[in-house]
Amino acid sequence: MAAIFFNHGLYAATPANAANEEQHTFENMLNHPQEHWYNLTLMNTKIGYMYTSTEKTEHQGEQVARSKTDIVMNFKALGTDITVEITRVEYIGPDLMPLHFLSTSNESGLKQIEGRIVDGIAHVKTTLNGEITESEIPVPADTVSEYTGVASLLTQKGLKTGDKRAFHMFIFDLLKPVKTEIEVLGEETFTYQSEEKQVYVLKQTMDMMNGITAKLWIDPAGINYRTEVPLMGLSMVTTKTDKETALGGIEEVDVVLKTRILPSGKLPIPKAKHLEAEVKLSTGNITDVVMSTARQKLEANPVHVGKLSIQVPSIVAEDCPHLPIQNEEGEFLAASAYIQTDHPDIQAKTVEILENEVNSWRAAKKLCRWVYAFISDKKMSGGFASSLTALQSRSGDCTEHTVLFIALARAAGIPARICSGIVFAKDAFYYHFWPEVYVGKWVQMDPTLDQIIADANHIQLGGSTLETDNLMEYAEDVFHTLNQLEITIY
């Protein structure tokens, strides 16, 4: 996620029109190679570093700017050490649109994303532990590289407070263009290694995750000295530094413990069938982040406060259809990058588990119990593993339990999809994934916690949609509620 927000090594020029702006910016990128080191901090604690560079090169016989970013982050999750390593390369053309891009990370072993943008279409290939998924995404004509977006504002002559610029940025983590607006908030003096620098203070707003707003400190030459981004109710900050400092030691921070929600009022009952609570968001509309579903009802009054009522349904197997289920929910039977329903190993394991069971609810219960027992190494993964990886490794947290269960359910002919939100465990509400299946109606289950029907202590914030090839959409509401959501149990 971190790389979504950090623009770096930007360039300034003084063109007469938009086309010239792009050309001047591009020429400066070619003629003035740059490299920068940054500290990455979360909650004022250093968790890693970022290195960026831009240089002139050739790509397919054309002169382009090559932008490279390396990100390394280290943190804890419930005591488990997590290391995230990401490398991204873009080849940027004269229109500032990424012609070709490549991203590799250690997520779930090895994840690689490669793409090219041709005639307004991004052709993207995602490789996850050897399994390839291909997709095509429309790209608006005003789309620019994620790493040169702010430069398009800085190329305007005579920047002043209030200046704005709107465009699309192609975001690696989402694999799609995102509407973006840049606004000049003012000018400040910024101290960098005992030197005072005159910088512009910019606000960058992206139409994603209910609106992500970053604050950037950038000098007239386009060098980014600091970026602040609210993330999970916290603050993720990049600060320009030297190589030795960037590569220096990190401090410990447990992101799971730091983002848990301690409820007030009564203590939730384990495996509760019913829950009544008040949910309050520090800013924003509560209905934008807490879902209303068949089992979860939300009444907002006023807009940032809501009364929440969750009722666990009763399911009678004899009322549920036989397999395979083929109706309007059929879109939730397809394979995707993380849910490899059609892989022979998934198909074979499904047949083995079900033992000729044809009732959809009894089959779903068999799969839920099997996944809970099968994943024996229940540890935090720090990312999203695919269903096939979970089947092979027998390890993971709630994300691995969820994608493996959904892959098996879909292979059996049971529509299934992801729910994201929070669940009460021991002392607090924690970020969580769990699945739901369609057996005549949608029913939430939880193979991570060995719950055939997910109890009323599951509060859904997102999901119930068809997943994309990056799964980032399920984190959107969570990122805006953790550390900003208050819960009072009645």
Secondary structure, 3 states (H helix, E strand, C coil): CHHHCCCCCCCCCCCCCHHHHHHHHHHHHHHCCEEEEEEEEECCEEEEEEEEEEEEEEECCEEEEEEEEEEEEEEEECCEEEEEEEEEEEEECCCCCEEEEEEEECCCCCEEEEEEEECCEEEEEEEECCEEEEEEEECCCCEEECCCCCHHHHCCCCCCCCCEEEEEEEECCCCEEEEEEEEEEEEEEEEECCEEEEEEEEEEEECCCCCEEEEEEECCCCCEEEEEEEECCEEEEEEEECHHHHCCCCCCCEHHHHCCECCEECCCCCCCCEEEEEEEECCCCHHHCCCCCCCEEEEECCCCEEEEEEECCCCCHHHCCECCCCCCCHHHHCCCCCCCCCCHHHHHHHHHHHCCCCEHHHHHHHHHHHHHHHCCECCCCCCCCCHHHHHHHCECCHHHHHHHHHHHHHHHCCCEEEEEEEEEECCEEEEEEEEEEECCCEEECECCCCECCCCCCEEEEEECCCCCCCCHHHHHHHHCCCCCEEEEEC
